[in-house]
Amino acid sequence: MLSTKEAATRLGVSEPRVRAMLNKHVLEGTKIGRTWAVSEQSVENRMHTRPSAGRPRKDSSTAPAAPSYDIEAARRLYRECRATLSGTFNSAFLNQAESKEEEDFYVAVSTFFLQKRQQELIEQGVF
């Protein structure tokens, strides 16, 4: 059995790191009161299977796949929003929204199409 100081020296890490490794069961040991007795065999095993320094790299094979989007569905949604919200509407229309978020969505989309129309008119020299 080794002290945390001896284990730290052999592994080339700090004593707090050795204690963290013991708490995470990376190293084997026995807690005696407030101190640890570290298994010499677990230190030897760790030395032979020493991981590289730094944080482990994220395994790209376990990374979530990028979401796939249906571009045709998005285009249909765009055309429907343009047809429905590019004109003017009154507060009675907004009062029918089921939530503040829905109301904000209508206003934001309507504002987008209004700004696009204003840009077109400016380019045509109307404004």
Summary of the structure (lengths in Angstrom):
residues: 127
radius of gyration: 31.9
end to end distance: 85.4
largest distance: 87.5
contacts: 255
relative contact order: 0.08
helix: 57%
strand: 7%
